[in-house]
Amino acid sequence: MLKMSEVNKMDASAIKGQVSELRKRLFELKLQKATTSVEKSHELKSVRKDIARLLTALNSKESN
């Protein structure tokens, strides 16, 4: 789980890379959920929230 203090220290390109990695992870988790059972079902929610945190920080950096 990412903290906003960590995200704010990242530059825009690092944030975009992290978002890309997390979206791939989210896709993999959704695929696992659809085909088999997921051991850590709470991970779906935390990955979605991490993506939202990163996108929020990216939008605030780009608007400034």
Rosetta blueprint (number, residue, H / E / L):
1 M L
2 L L
3 K L
4 M H
5 S H
6 E H
7 V H
8 N H
9 K H
10 M L
11 D L
12 A H
13 S H
14 A H
15 I H
16 K H
17 G H
18 Q H
19 V H
20 S H
21 E H
22 L H
23 R H
24 K H
25 R H
26 L H
27 F H
28 E H
29 L H
30 K H
31 L H
32 Q H
33 K H
34 A H
35 T H
36 T L
37 S L
38 V L
39 E L
40 K L
41 S L
42 H H
43 E H
44 L H
45 K H
46 S H
47 V H
48 R H
49 K H
50 D H
51 I H
52 A H
53 R H
54 L H
55 L H
56 T H
57 A H
58 L H
59 N H
60 S H
61 K H
62 E H
63 S H
64 N L
